[in-house]
Amino acid sequence: MALFFTRCAPFALTLILALGGCVAGDTQTRRVEAIPSVADRLESDVRVLSERYAQRSANNRDQLNDSGIWIGQRFASMGYAVDTEPVPTAVGPKGFNVIAEIAGTLHPEQIVVIGAHYDTELHTPGADDNASGVAVMLELAARFARNPQARTIRWIAYTNEEGSNSAGGAMGSYTNATNSKAKNEQIVAMLSLEMLGYFSDEPGSQRYPFPAEMANQLGMDLPTVGNYIGVVGRLVDRPLLEQVSSAMSGAGTIPVTQAAIPPLVTAIYRSDHANYWLRGYPAAMITDTSEYRNPHYHRSTDTADTLDYVRMSAAADALEAAARSLAND
């Protein structure tokens, strides 16, 4: 909290008093609010989504849609033109994706998509899954809002990622990837921000959906401590994974682990990036590895208080470097 002193000009006295200014003399102490840190901003957005909109799932489609409206308002406050993309649902009100973009200066037809789903599994507040991903996406969108790159960057908040919400309808990312393909859009890379807030320094806190022997055969030396961000994709996505992980590591803010995994490990398909794979677009998942680290995954205990916002802010800094690399390569 910063303090400073100033002298009141007589002709401005009425206005200053109305604004809580000078009293008892011609000098005053005025309170200046500290600029929120990145960690503070991330925590604020996570708390809005996981507390104000704690039931944003198929059980409460109205609240899920209200949380999408809030995300759109956040984009608009940054100066973006905001679009919504209807997504079919099994019953009740339709779902929608929320889209904002900043056009590229040299190659606007080439698009980098950075997205995160905003729905939750039933009966969970979804702080890590996936308010954390949305919060980091909003932080990045704010940083690029008035800073166009060579390529277009498109931000997408997806509905219906969770199985309970898309059953009988469609995943928001499936709808978007399908529409992009139908329009013959040139998506050069897609990053799915999928759970970015849970970290642990405990030995053995990191597990994997495949045996250590497979990792050794693939030449991967994977950490057993859950204090890093993973860049995950298929073997064929290795060039994208290397570019993203190299840029993130180069930022020097957080450890980054790259994992190019055979498609027989079906866990790598469990987020929005997979729908872009199905449409022939290069994509990767950026993640804290969900249930392979976070014991609160898909539980009512997935709350804002369990997340590490300092390391989330470090992940945001690293992802900014990755976004710049992809948008200018």
BAMARKOL-912301 format. One line per 4 residues: their letters; for each residue y, x, z of C-alpha. Coordinates in pm, 1 decimal. Example, Ala and Ser with C-alpha at 12.3 -4.5 7.8 and 13.67 -1.06 7.14 Angstrom:
as	-450.0/1230.0/780.0 ~ -106.0/1367.0/714.0 $
end
This chain:
malf	0.0/0.0/0.0 ~ 322.3/165.2/-117.4 ~ 663.3/111.4/39.6 ~ 1008.0/188.2/-91.6 $
ftrc	1368.6/123.0/6.1 ~ 1647.6/-17.3/-204.6 ~ 2007.2/-135.9/-163.8 ~ 2096.4/-498.9/-234.8 $
apfa	2378.2/-570.1/-477.9 ~ 2595.8/-859.7/-350.7 ~ 2588.8/-1053.8/-678.9 ~ 2206.0/-1054.5/-672.2 $
ltli	2172.0/-1168.9/-312.5 ~ 2065.4/-1526.0/-386.6 ~ 1797.6/-1420.4/-632.9 ~ 1669.0/-1146.8/-403.3 $
lalg	1646.2/-1381.7/-105.8 ~ 1453.9/-1627.7/-319.6 ~ 1210.9/-1354.1/-406.9 ~ 1172.9/-1235.2/-48.3 $
gcva	1429.7/-956.3/-73.1 ~ 1698.9/-815.6/154.5 ~ 1751.7/-937.7/507.7 ~ 1972.4/-829.9/802.3 $
gdtq	2186.3/-577.1/623.0 ~ 2219.1/-408.3/289.4 ~ 1893.9/-215.8/294.8 ~ 1541.2/-347.7/295.8 $
trrv	1181.3/-249.5/288.2 ~ 999.7/-408.4/-3.4 ~ 625.4/-436.1/-26.4 ~ 468.6/-324.0/-354.2 $
eaip	111.1/-425.7/-424.9 ~ -113.3/-136.4/-514.1 ~ -257.6/-148.0/-864.2 ~ -623.0/-253.1/-829.9 $
svad	-871.4/20.6/-899.8 ~ -1138.5/-20.7/-1165.6 ~ -1392.0/-79.0/-888.3 ~ -1169.4/-353.1/-742.5 $
rles	-1135.1/-524.8/-1079.8 ~ -1508.0/-512.2/-1141.3 ~ -1584.6/-652.9/-798.6 ~ -1330.7/-931.4/-845.6 $
dvrv	-1491.1/-1043.2/-1172.7 ~ -1843.0/-1017.7/-1031.5 ~ -1742.9/-1231.8/-733.5 ~ -1583.7/-1498.8/-951.4 $
lser	-1896.3/-1531.4/-1162.3 ~ -2152.5/-1501.6/-881.3 ~ -1964.2/-1705.5/-618.9 ~ -1731.4/-1953.6/-793.3 $
yaqr	-1989.4/-2009.3/-1069.3 ~ -2301.9/-1931.7/-869.9 ~ -2506.0/-2207.0/-1040.1 ~ -2432.8/-2114.3/-1401.7 $
sann	-2775.4/-2203.2/-1538.8 ~ -2959.3/-2483.2/-1717.9 ~ -2962.1/-2675.9/-1389.1 ~ -2583.3/-2695.7/-1407.8 $
rdql	-2480.1/-2670.1/-1771.3 ~ -2129.1/-2790.0/-1689.8 ~ -2074.6/-2501.0/-1449.1 ~ -2231.8/-2258.0/-1695.3 $
ndsg	-1989.3/-2376.7/-1963.1 ~ -1700.2/-2360.7/-1714.8 ~ -1783.8/-1995.1/-1650.9 ~ -1772.4/-1937.9/-2027.0 $
iwig	-1427.4/-2098.2/-2037.3 ~ -1316.0/-1863.7/-1759.1 ~ -1438.5/-1562.4/-1960.5 ~ -1243.8/-1690.9/-2260.0 $
qrfa	-933.1/-1715.3/-2045.3 ~ -983.5/-1355.3/-1934.4 ~ -1002.3/-1242.8/-2297.3 ~ -692.9/-1447.7/-2383.2 $
smgy	-499.3/-1290.3/-2095.5 ~ -557.1/-952.8/-2262.6 ~ -401.0/-1078.2/-2585.9 ~ -717.5/-1156.6/-2780.7 $
avdt	-765.5/-1456.7/-3005.3 ~ -1075.4/-1621.8/-2859.3 ~ -1347.8/-1805.7/-3049.0 ~ -1647.4/-2003.6/-2928.7 $
epvp	-1977.5/-2025.1/-3112.1 ~ -2192.5/-2336.5/-3046.4 ~ -2546.1/-2267.6/-2928.9 ~ -2816.8/-2538.6/-2937.4 $
tavg	-2957.0/-2646.4/-2602.0 ~ -3264.2/-2848.1/-2510.5 ~ -3078.3/-3131.4/-2337.4 ~ -2727.8/-3218.5/-2221.5 $
pkgf	-2404.1/-3043.7/-2317.6 ~ -2416.7/-2775.1/-2583.2 ~ -2386.4/-2411.3/-2484.2 ~ -2157.1/-2159.7/-2647.0 $
nvia	-2092.4/-1789.0/-2689.8 ~ -1742.0/-1656.8/-2621.9 ~ -1613.3/-1408.5/-2879.2 ~ -1309.4/-1181.3/-2902.2 $
eiag	-1249.3/-885.3/-3131.1 ~ -1000.0/-621.1/-3228.8 ~ -995.5/-543.9/-3598.3 ~ -1059.5/-192.9/-3719.8 $
tlhp	-775.0/3.6/-3874.6 ~ -979.2/181.8/-4143.7 ~ -1307.9/-5.8/-4175.7 ~ -1255.3/-357.9/-4039.0 $
eqiv	-1569.2/-480.2/-4216.3 ~ -1781.4/-243.8/-4004.2 ~ -1845.4/-404.1/-3666.3 ~ -1951.6/-265.8/-3329.7 $
viga	-2078.5/-549.2/-3109.6 ~ -2066.8/-507.2/-2731.8 ~ -2207.7/-805.0/-2547.4 ~ -2340.0/-935.4/-2217.0 $
hydt	-2496.5/-1266.6/-2117.9 ~ -2313.6/-1478.7/-1864.7 ~ -2588.4/-1723.2/-1764.8 ~ -2829.0/-1675.1/-1473.5 $
elht	-3188.6/-1755.0/-1397.5 ~ -3231.3/-2078.1/-1202.5 ~ -3137.2/-2067.6/-833.4 ~ -2983.8/-1718.6/-846.3 $
pgad	-2613.4/-1621.1/-823.0 ~ -2674.8/-1340.9/-1072.4 ~ -2438.1/-1072.5/-945.3 ~ -2628.2/-788.1/-1109.1 $
dnas	-2802.0/-1014.9/-1361.1 ~ -2562.5/-1037.9/-1529.4 ~ -2216.0/-1071.9/-1379.7 ~ -2216.0/-692.3/-1364.3 $
gvav	-2261.2/-662.6/-1740.3 ~ -1990.7/-921.2/-1809.5 ~ -1749.4/-750.9/-1569.5 ~ -1794.8/-413.6/-1740.3 $
mlel	-1753.1/-577.1/-2081.2 ~ -1425.1/-736.6/-1968.5 ~ -1304.4/-403.5/-1832.4 ~ -1378.1/-235.8/-2165.6 $
aarf	-1217.1/-518.8/-2360.6 ~ -898.4/-474.3/-2158.1 ~ -890.6/-101.2/-2233.1 ~ -919.7/-157.2/-2609.3 $
arnp	-706.5/-472.8/-2632.2 ~ -401.8/-295.2/-2775.7 ~ -580.8/15.8/-2890.9 ~ -755.9/-53.1/-3224.4 $
qart	-1013.4/192.6/-3352.8 ~ -1130.8/271.4/-3705.8 ~ -1401.2/3.8/-3689.6 ~ -1383.4/-349.7/-3554.0 $
irwi	-1504.6/-395.7/-3195.4 ~ -1640.1/-741.5/-3119.7 ~ -1692.0/-854.6/-2759.8 ~ -1942.3/-1135.6/-2703.9 $
aytn	-2034.4/-1319.5/-2384.0 ~ -2369.4/-1485.5/-2455.1 ~ -2509.4/-1804.0/-2311.5 ~ -2880.1/-1885.2/-2273.7 $
eegs	-3025.3/-1537.5/-2230.4 ~ -3250.4/-1637.9/-1943.7 ~ -3577.3/-1806.3/-2041.9 ~ -3514.4/-2110.7/-1826.2 $
nsag	-3183.3/-2172.2/-2003.9 ~ -3296.9/-2118.0/-2361.8 ~ -3627.3/-2305.5/-2342.9 ~ -3622.4/-2571.3/-2613.1 $
gamg	-3284.7/-2449.4/-2738.8 ~ -3175.9/-2104.4/-2848.5 ~ -3057.7/-1780.2/-2699.6 ~ -2689.4/-1723.1/-2757.6 $
sytn	-2760.6/-1379.6/-2903.3 ~ -3018.4/-1526.1/-3142.7 ~ -2758.4/-1770.1/-3270.5 ~ -2497.3/-1497.7/-3312.3 $
atns	-2725.8/-1244.4/-3480.0 ~ -2858.1/-1514.1/-3714.7 ~ -2506.8/-1627.0/-3806.2 ~ -2395.5/-1267.4/-3864.7 $
kakn	-2690.8/-1206.9/-4095.6 ~ -2619.9/-1528.2/-4286.2 ~ -2260.7/-1410.8/-4339.3 ~ -2387.8/-1066.8/-4444.2 $
eqiv	-2178.4/-902.1/-4173.7 ~ -2202.4/-525.8/-4142.7 ~ -2290.2/-469.6/-3777.7 ~ -2326.8/-93.1/-3743.9 $
amls	-2429.0/-99.7/-3376.0 ~ -2488.1/-349.5/-3097.7 ~ -2486.9/-263.0/-2726.5 ~ -2630.0/-511.9/-2478.5 $
leml	-2484.9/-460.0/-2130.7 ~ -2771.6/-579.7/-1912.5 ~ -2735.1/-527.9/-1536.9 ~ -2508.6/-233.8/-1451.8 $
gyfs	-2438.7/-260.3/-1080.7 ~ -2738.9/-161.4/-870.0 ~ -2799.3/202.0/-775.5 ~ -3012.8/383.7/-519.8 $
depg	-3036.2/743.8/-405.3 ~ -3370.8/691.4/-232.4 ~ -3663.1/902.3/-356.9 ~ -3904.3/690.2/-557.4 $
sqry	-3650.3/409.8/-603.7 ~ -3695.3/411.1/-982.5 ~ -4001.4/266.9/-1155.9 ~ -4089.5/200.7/-1521.2 $
pfpa	-4282.8/-60.1/-1721.9 ~ -4527.2/203.0/-1848.0 ~ -4733.8/482.7/-1692.9 ~ -4598.9/833.1/-1644.2 $
eman	-4858.4/958.6/-1893.3 ~ -4685.2/769.0/-2173.7 ~ -4349.7/918.7/-2080.8 ~ -4502.6/1266.5/-2086.6 $
qlgm	-4662.4/1204.1/-2426.0 ~ -4325.4/1097.0/-2563.5 ~ -4154.2/1403.0/-2419.1 ~ -3944.5/1201.1/-2174.8 $
dlpt	-3867.3/1350.6/-1833.1 ~ -3768.4/1031.0/-1653.5 ~ -3600.2/1030.7/-1310.6 ~ -3768.1/879.2/-1006.8 $
vgny	-3435.4/813.0/-832.4 ~ -3239.5/507.5/-943.5 ~ -2892.6/660.8/-959.8 ~ -2835.8/660.6/-1337.4 $
igvv	-2763.4/432.1/-1633.2 ~ -3034.6/390.0/-1895.5 ~ -2982.8/377.0/-2272.7 ~ -3294.1/202.2/-2400.9 $
grlv	-3428.8/120.3/-2745.6 ~ -3716.6/159.2/-2987.8 ~ -3828.1/486.3/-3142.1 ~ -3655.9/386.3/-3465.5 $
drpl	-3327.6/346.4/-3275.6 ~ -3328.0/708.9/-3163.6 ~ -3014.6/808.5/-3364.6 ~ -2813.3/531.1/-3198.9 $
leqv	-2955.9/610.5/-2855.1 ~ -2869.6/977.3/-2896.2 ~ -2513.1/902.8/-3004.6 ~ -2452.2/659.2/-2720.1 $
ssam	-2616.4/868.8/-2448.5 ~ -2441.4/1183.9/-2569.5 ~ -2100.3/1016.5/-2557.1 ~ -2170.2/864.4/-2216.0 $
sgag	-2300.1/1190.9/-2073.0 ~ -2002.0/1373.9/-2219.2 ~ -1770.0/1155.8/-2014.2 ~ -1916.6/1326.5/-1707.4 $
tipv	-1883.4/1024.8/-1481.7 ~ -2243.6/915.5/-1420.1 ~ -2595.8/1039.7/-1498.4 ~ -2735.7/890.7/-1819.3 $
tqaa	-3100.7/872.2/-1926.1 ~ -3205.7/797.5/-2282.5 ~ -3538.4/627.6/-2347.7 ~ -3673.5/567.0/-2697.8 $
ippl	-3987.5/362.5/-2635.3 ~ -4268.4/232.9/-2860.5 ~ -4243.3/-142.4/-2930.3 ~ -4579.3/-202.2/-2762.7 $
vtai	-4384.0/-180.5/-2434.5 ~ -4258.7/-537.1/-2458.5 ~ -4018.5/-500.3/-2164.2 ~ -3768.0/-333.4/-2397.7 $
yrsd	-3724.5/-664.2/-2584.4 ~ -3608.3/-859.0/-2280.9 ~ -3238.5/-894.1/-2351.0 ~ -2985.8/-984.0/-2617.7 $
hany	-3017.8/-665.6/-2822.5 ~ -3367.6/-770.2/-2936.7 ~ -3228.9/-1056.4/-3145.1 ~ -3022.9/-805.3/-3343.1 $
wlrg	-3335.6/-596.5/-3398.5 ~ -3500.3/-906.9/-3543.3 ~ -3213.8/-936.6/-3791.7 ~ -3231.6/-571.6/-3893.5 $
ypaa	-2929.9/-444.9/-3697.0 ~ -2935.4/-124.0/-3487.7 ~ -2906.1/-206.1/-3118.3 ~ -2959.6/-66.2/-2770.3 $
mitd	-2973.5/-193.1/-2413.4 ~ -2749.4/-28.1/-2152.2 ~ -2895.5/-103.0/-1811.1 ~ -2968.8/-15.3/-1451.1 $
tsey	-3331.0/-110.1/-1544.7 ~ -3331.5/-446.7/-1360.5 ~ -3647.8/-513.4/-1156.4 ~ -3769.0/-157.2/-1200.8 $
rnph	-3496.6/-62.3/-953.8 ~ -3326.0/-370.4/-813.7 ~ -3536.3/-558.5/-553.0 ~ -3304.9/-860.8/-582.9 $
yhrs	-3384.3/-928.0/-948.6 ~ -3409.7/-1303.8/-1014.4 ~ -3375.3/-1378.5/-645.3 ~ -3119.5/-1567.5/-441.2 $
tdta	-3029.6/-1232.5/-283.4 ~ -2877.5/-1100.1/-609.8 ~ -2531.0/-1116.6/-457.1 ~ -2203.4/-932.0/-503.6 $
dtld	-2246.1/-744.4/-176.3 ~ -2552.9/-559.2/-306.2 ~ -2371.0/-378.2/-589.2 ~ -2205.2/-36.5/-608.2 $
yvrm	-1866.7/-90.4/-773.0 ~ -1765.3/275.9/-765.6 ~ -2065.6/369.8/-975.9 ~ -2010.0/62.5/-1191.2 $
saaa	-1661.5/193.5/-1265.8 ~ -1814.4/529.6/-1357.2 ~ -2048.3/347.0/-1595.1 ~ -1748.3/168.9/-1749.9 $
dale	-1576.2/503.3/-1809.8 ~ -1890.0/638.5/-1976.5 ~ -1924.8/327.0/-2191.3 ~ -1564.1/356.4/-2302.6 $
aaar	-1652.7/697.9/-2444.8 ~ -1955.4/547.3/-2619.6 ~ -1749.6/264.1/-2766.6 ~ -1494.8/510.5/-2902.8 $
slan	-1770.9/718.5/-3057.8 ~ -1933.0/419.0/-3228.3 ~ -1602.5/274.5/-3344.5 ~ -1483.3/598.2/-3504.1 $
d	-1798.5/767.8/-3631.8 $
end
